[in-house]
Amino acid sequence: MAESMAGLHRTHRCTELSEANIGEKVTVMGWVQRSRNKGSIIFTDLRDRTGILQIVFEEESCGSEYYEKAGKLHAEYVIAVEGEVRARSAVNDKIPTGHIEIEAKTLRILAEAETPPFPIEENSKTREDLRFKYRYLDLRRPDIQRNLMTRSKIANVARNFFAEEGFLEVETPTLIKSTPEGARDYLVPSRMHPGSFYALPQSPQLLKQLLMVAGYDRYFQIARCYRDEDLRADRQPEFTQVDMELSFVDVEDVIDVNERFLKKLFKEVKGIDIPTPIQRMTWKECMERFGSDKPDIRFGMELKNVSDVVKDSEFVVFKSALEAGGSVRGINVEGQGEMPRKKIDALVEFAKGNGAKGLAWMALKEDGTIKSSFAKFLTPEIEKALIEAMGAKAGDLLLFAADRNKIVFQVLGALRLEMARQLELTRKDDYRFLWVTEFPLLEWSDEEERFVAMHHPFTMPMEEDLDKIDTDPGAVRAKAYDITLNGNEIGGGSVRIHQGHIQEKMLEVLGFTKEKAQEQFGFLLDAFKYGVPPHAGLAYGLDRLVMLMVEADSIRDVIAFPKVKDASCLMMEAPSEVDVKQLDELGIAVKPQEETAETEAE
């Protein structure tokens, strides 16, 4: 039977006590981690969000009533204990309170508990679907609690830093107009406007630009955002941005304030001094060297362009790629020349899974012999030149991709990361930042057969490239920048277009008629008629940033109530059907699943 805590007041959390408190009378409360009855003495580990504290029940000290009650304690019971802090006879250096314990005087069982469906322990091996079904229990695990406490600290540091820098925290609405942002919107039907829908914001982009038009100069917000897209380890349908926008600034101003923010953040949260200025690299250099616009620079294994070396070879794969305007590039996996053929074949399949038609390889054996998938197509001179171009030596493994540059970069960039994973070349606590700059303004979409904005339609082109926007749109660079950390994009932004004629040209290149542009973005374009300051901004993915700072493998480990891969919540069983009456009020008719399946089949 649960008891009341009336008359009791908690004096300390578990790890707020130390040897300095020996002799003090205290009251502590929390959950039973485990309880061990040794016959004449009962040891109970009490847990709260700060950690573990040992409670000792001895009949001489607490009396037979409380001693008997202590004998009934089980894991996850919620209890309150009054007692005296004393030195622990058997020291446990593995926990902060390992030098002290509480000699219990009284005990109240505030809530009993059934046996949990899985142990409440760090680094749980319980399968994820079970943990997420009982997420409120999973959240009791100390490692998850530390993650969320760190997340809270990161948010507080951000708020304090940007407030001191003159940023105003302004909330933007979560029911807005649907605008093309690159992913599907989550839509909310309107009862007051039948047949019309609000969209949940994919980002506060247009709203924060309007705040600059309104003269607020520096805006900041920890903003909730929503995108209806396929999920993966670092993606959720609802996520959080540390969002900002600044007026009367250019690229250097945004980079400066954010380098100071990151320096403060990592110092206060991790005790790490980030060297500044942070290294920079253009988008083009990133792709050429690493095959990625968010390169992991903690290790080498850089891409080498060997197109000129193999242009006269008889290997049809290489010849076809070069004739089609593509390239031949490779990576040198040092020290792996003796890799078994079975593992090499697995790498070939991995490359195919990333878009390659195949993967050429050359293994330089320690005894000086060479095994290769395309040796018979190379002359001795080309083979020697190829090995030299790759900077290879005996004992190395060379992997080559040949195709359009986009595919080659995609394949070798992924292979490079896969080899680093297999060979354990990186550490999670080795933080390497990189600014990626000068992104293409536009990228060609094979699916839509037109140019689309690489960032968004309001990104400013670099002034020196403006004359190419009609003749060579793909060559126009943007005043855009990403901040990356260990191969992850943690933030991105750009200088925005604030001149009307440039904005009109940008929308024209993207295929918007004046009528369509007004329909989609009229509220912003109209606002731009009334005096727009030059402005720029950046947004961090808070979930991803926290994930990297706590060295977790998934953002689901740093979000209190995350969704699983199909965007559902196993705990609340969401999404779910709603009351038919409510659907009628909204004017929504739901097709039966059988009818939907028949339509798709047709």
N, C-alpha and C positions, 0 to 999 in steps of 0.2 A: 504494500500500500504506500503510495507516494505521500511524502510529508511536505508541510509548508516550510518556507525559509523565513517566515515571520520572526522578527527579533534578531535575525542574523544579518551581518553586513560583511561582504568580502573585503578583506584588508589588503590582499596581494594576489596577483596572478602567480602561477607556479614558478616561473623563472625570475620573478622580481625578488625572490628571496635568495640570500647568500649567507656565507659564514658571518657576515656582519650582523645578521639578525638572530644569531644563536642566543637563546634565552628569552626571546620575545614570544608573547602569546599572539597567535594569528588565526585568521579564518580564511580557508581556501575552498574553492568550489570548482567542479569540473566533471569530467567523464572518467570512469574507471578504464584504464588501459588493460590491466590484468591484476588479479589478486591471488596471493599464494598463502594458503593456510598451513603453517608449520606445526600446528598442534597447540603450542603455548604462545604463539605469536603469529600475527597476520600482517603480511607485507602487501600493500596496495599501491600500485602506480597510478597517480592522478594525472590526467592530461587536460590541458586547455590549449588555446592557440599559441601560447608562448613555449610550451614544452612539457616535460615530465617532472613530477616531484614525488618522492617516495613518502608514503604515510605508513606509520607503524601503529598497530593496535595491540596493546598488551592489557590483559584483564586487570592487572594491578593499577594501571594508569587510567583506563577509561571505564572500568566497572563492567560487570557481567552483562548488563543490558546492551551496552554499545558493542562489547566484544562479540556477543552473540549475533547482533545485527551485522557486524562487519563480516562474519562468517558466511553471510548470504550474498555478498557482493559478487556480481558477475560483470563481464566486459560490457561497457557502454552504459552502465548505470550512472545516473547523474547524482552526485553526492555533495554535501557540505560538511566540512570537518573543522572543528575548533581544536587547537592544540598548541604545542610549544616547539619552537625550532631547536634542534639539537644537532651536534656533530654526528656524522654517520660513521659507524665502526668499520664497515666494509666500503671503502671509497670506490666510486664508479666515475672514472675520468671521461667516459664517453658522453656524459650529459652535463649541462651547465650546473645542475643542482646536485651533482654526484658527491659532494662533500657534506651535505646536510640531509635531514629528514624531519618529518613532523611526528612528534609523539602525540597521538590523538587523545583528546579528552572527551569529545562528543562526536556523534555522527548522525546526520540526517540523510535519508535516501529521498532525494527530491523527485526522482523519476526512475522507474524500473525500465528494463529494455529486453526485448527479445534477442536471441542470438542473431547477429547480423549475417546477411547472405555471403559476406566475404570479410576477411580480417581487415581491421583498420590499421594499416601499416604503411611505412614508406616504400616507394618503388614497388607498388603492388603488381603482382603477376596475373591478377584477375582479368579476364577478358573485358574489353572496353564496353561492350553492349550491356553487360551486367552492372558494371560500375556506373554507367550513365543512367540506367534505369533507377538506380538508387543513388543519384548524384549527391543528395544531401548527406549520405554516409561517406561517399567518396571524398567529399569536401572536408571531412574531418581528418583526412590523412595529413600528417605534418608537412610533407613535401608540397602538397597542393596548397595548404594554408600559407606556407612561406612564399609560394609563387604569388598568391593574391595579395599578401601583405607588401611584397615588393612592387607589385603593380600599383597599389595605392600610393606607395612612396614615390614612384616614378611620376604619377599624375600630380602629386603635391609639389614635387620639384619643378615640374613643367609650369604649373600655375604660378608658383612664386617667382620663377625666373622671368616669365613673360610679363608678369605684372610689374616687376622692377624695370623691365625694358620699355615700359610705356604702352603695352598692349592692353586693349580693353576686351574683357570676356563678354561676348555677345552670343546669345542663343539664337539659332536659326530654326525655322519650322521643320517638322517632319512630315507634314502633309503638303505636298507641293505639286507643281505641274510636271508632267512627264516630258523630259527632254532627252535627246539622244546622247548617251554618255559612254556607249561602248559595250554595255551589258544589259540584260533584261531588267526592267523595273519590277519591283513588287508594287502591285496596285491595290488601292483601297476604294471600294465602291462608295459613292455618296448617296445617302438617303434623301438629302435635300435637293439633289440635282440628279434625278434618275437618268441612268445611262451614261453618267460621267464618272470619272475616277480621279482620285488623287494618286500620286506616286510617292513612295518613300524615297528619300534622297540617296543617290549613289555617292554623293559628296555634297558639301555646301558650296561648291565652286561658284555658281552664278550669284548666289546670295552674298557671298563674301566680297565678290567684285562690286555688287551694289552698295555694300557698306563702304567701300572705298569711294564710290561715286558720291555717297552721302557725307563724306568728309570725316570718317572716324579714324583715318590715318593708320592705325595699327589694330588689327582684330586678332583675337585668339579664341579657340573653343576646343574642348574635348568633345567631339561630335560623334553621334551614332550614325552609321551609314548602312545601306542595304543594297545588295546586288544578288539577283537571281541567276546564279551561275553554278557550274559544276564545282564540287568541293574537292579539296586535297588537304595535306597536312597543315599548310599555312594559310588556309582560306576558309571563311565562314560566311553564311548568307547575311549575317548582321555583324558588323565589326566597328571598331572605334578608331578615329583619327585624332591626332594632335594637329589641329588645323590652324593656319595663320595666313594673314595677308597684310602687306605693307604698302603704303603710298610713297611716291617720290623716291623710288629706289630702283636700282638695277641689279644685275646678277650678283656682283661683289657684295652688295649690302645684305642680301638674303643669305649668302654663304657665310658672311662674317658673323651675323647674329646666331646662326645655327651651329657654327663651330663652337662658339662660346657656350651655347646651350648644351651640346653634347659633352663638352669638357666638364661642365658643372654637374651634369647628370651622372656621368660615369664616376666622377670623383665622390659625389655624395652617396650614391647607391652601391657602387662596387669598390670604392677606394682605389680606383685606377686613374692614372694620369694619361689622358689621350694627347699624343703629340699633335700640335697644330703649327702651321696650317696643315690640313688634311690633304693627302695626295689627290691629284686630279688627273683625269684621263679623258680624252674625247671618246665619243661613242664609236667612231671609226677605229681608233686604236684598240679599244676594248674588244671589238669584234675580231680584228685582225690577230690579236695576240691570245685571246682567251675564248673566242667563239661565243661570247655572252655579253650582254649589256649590263650585267650585274656580276662581274667576275669575282671569284674567290682568289684573292691575291696572297693567301697564306702559303701557297706552294707554287712551283714553277710549272713545268710540263706545258710550255706555251706552244701554240700552233705555229707551224712553219709553212710558208707558201713555197711549194716546190714545182709550181707549174712550169717555170722556165727550164728546170732541170729535166723534166720528163716529157717535154713537148714533142720530142722526136722518138719516143719509145713506141713500140708496136702494141702496147697494151690498150685494147679497144676501149676499156672503161675510162682510162685517162684521156685518150684521144677524143672520145665522144663528149666528155665533159668540157674539154677545152674548146672544141669546135662550136659548142653551144653557148660559149661565152662564160662558162663556169671556171672552176679552179680545182687544183689538186693540192691538198694540204695534209699535214700529218702532225702527230705528237710522238715524242720520244718518252716511253715509259722506262726510265732508267732502272737497270738491274733486273729486268723481267724477261730477259732473253731465253731463259730456260722454262718459261711458263708452259705447262702441259697443253697439248693440242685441244683437249676437251675444254679448257678454260678459254682458249683463244676462240674456239667455235662459239662459246657462250657470249663473248664480246661481239662477235659478228652478229648474232641474233639481237643483242642489245642495240647495236647500231641500226639494224633494220627497224627495231621498235621505235627508233627516234627519227625515222624518215629516210634512212639510207637504202639504196638498192643492194648494197653489200659493203664489205670492209676489206681493204687490202692490208696485208701485214708482212713484216719482215723481222725475223728473230735472229739476232747476232749472237751465236753461241759462244760460250767461254773458250772453247777450243779453236775458235777462229772460223768455223764453218757458218754458213748462212742458210737458214730455212725461210722460204718465202712463198706466198700464195701466187706471186706473179713473176717469179725469177726468170722463167723461160722467155718472157717478153722484153727483158732488159739486156742491153749489151753490158759487158764488164765495165765499160767507161761510164755509162749512165748509172749503173748500180753503185759504183764508187762515188760518183758525184752526189748521188742521192743520200748516201750514208754521211758524207761530209756536210751536206746542206742541213741535215737533221742533227748535226753535232753528236752523232752516235759513236759508240765504242762497243767492244766485245762485252756481251752480257746484257745488252739493251734490246727492247722490243719496240718496233716502229709500227704505228697504225696510221693508215691513210684513208681519206675519203675524197671522192671525186664527184662533183655535181654542181648545180647552181650554188653560188656563194651562200645563200640563205640556208640551204640544206647542209652544206659542208660545215658551216658554223654551228648549226643546231646539233649535228651528229658529234663532231669533235668536242664541242663544249660540254655535251652530256657525258661523253666517254672520259674526258679529263676529270670530271667530278666523280664518276664511277670508279676510276682507277685510284683516285685519292681516298675514296671511301674504303675500297678493298685493301689498300696498302696502309691505311691509317696514317695519312700524311698530315692531318690537321688536328688541332685541339680546340674544344669549344671555348676555352678561356683565353685564346689568342685572338684578341679583337683587332681586326684590320679594316679600317674605314677607307672609302674611296668616293670621291665626287666623280660622277660621269656627266660630261657636258657635251654640248653641241650635237644633240640628237637630230635626226632628220625631222623636218617639220611634218612631212607626209610619208606614208608608206603605201605601196600598191597592194590592193586586196584582190587576189585571184578570184575569190568567191563573188565579189561585187563588181569586178572588172573596172575599178576606178581607184583613185587615190583617196585615202582616208587619213584623218588626223592621227598622228602617232600618240599625241597626248589628248588635246581637245581643241575645238575650233577657235579658241580664244588665245592660243599660244602665239607669242610674237616671233616672227621670223628674224633672223640676224639681218641687220640692215644691209650688209655687203652682199647678201644673197637675194635681195628682193627682185633684182632684174631677171632672175632665173625662174620666177614663179610661173610664167606663161610658157617658157621654152623648155625648161628642164625641172619640173616640180620636185622630182625625187632628189635633186641635188641641193635643195634649199635646207639650210640648217636652222634649227629653232633655238631660241633663248630658253632652253629647257635644261634641267639639271636633276639628277637623282643622287641621293646619298645612299651608298650601299655598305653593308657590313657582312664580311665573311660569306660572300656570294648571295646575299639576300638584299633586295631593295627594301630599305626601311623608310624611305621618304622620297618624295618627288614633287617637283614644282616647275614653275616657269615665270618669266616675265609675260604679262598679258598685253594683248593688243589694246591700245586706247585711242588710236586714230581711226576715224570712220572709214576712210578710203581703203586702208589696209584690211580692216575687218570685212568690208564688202568683197574685196578681192579674195580673201581667204574662203569665205562662204561660197563664192562663185566657183573656185577651184574644187571645192568639196561637193559641188553639184547642187547646191541650194539655189533655187530661184528666189527672187526678192520676196515673192509671196510666201514661199515655204519658210524662208528665214524669218519673216515677220510672224508667221504662225507659230514656229517653234521657239523663237528667242525674242519676240517682239518687246516684251517687258524690259529686257536688257538693252536692246538696240535703241529703244525709245529713251531710256535713261542716259545712254551715251551721247544724246544730243545736248545735254545740259552741263557740259564741262566735266571731263574725266581726267583725274590725275594719272600720271604714269604709275603703275602698280605691279606688284609681283607677289608670289606666295609660295608656300610649301606645305605639305601635309605628311606627317609620319603615320605609318600603320602602328598604332599603339600595341596591338596584340602581338604583332611580329617582333617589335622592339623588345617587349617584355620577355617573349619566348627566348630570344637570343641572350638577354641579360641574365636570365635564371638558368640558362643552358638546358632548356627543355627541348624535346623532339617535336612537339606539336603545339600549335596555339590553343588546342583544346585543353591543354594543361594549365593555361593561364587565363581562362575564361570561366567564370563561375558556373554558368549553365549553357554549355555549348551544344550545338547541333552535331549530329553524326553525318556520315557521308551522303545520305539522301536528303539532307536538310531537315530531318525530323528531330523532335525532342522525345527521347524514349521515356523520360520521367513523367512529362505532362501528357504524353501521347498526342503531341501536336505535329503537323496540322491535323485538325479534326473536322468532322461535319458540324454544321451549325443548324440551329432551329429553322425549320421550314418557314415559320412566320417571319423570321428576320430576313430570310432570302426574298420572300414575297415583298416585304417593305422596300427592299433594295432593287426590286425588279429583276432579280437574277433567277434564271432557270438552269438547273444542272442536268446535263445530259446523262442518261444511264450509261454505265460503263460498257454494256453490250453494244449500245448504239455507237459510242465513241470508237470502239474496236472495229465495228463494221465499216465506219467512215474511213478509218485509217487504212483498212485492207483494200478499199476501193481505190 
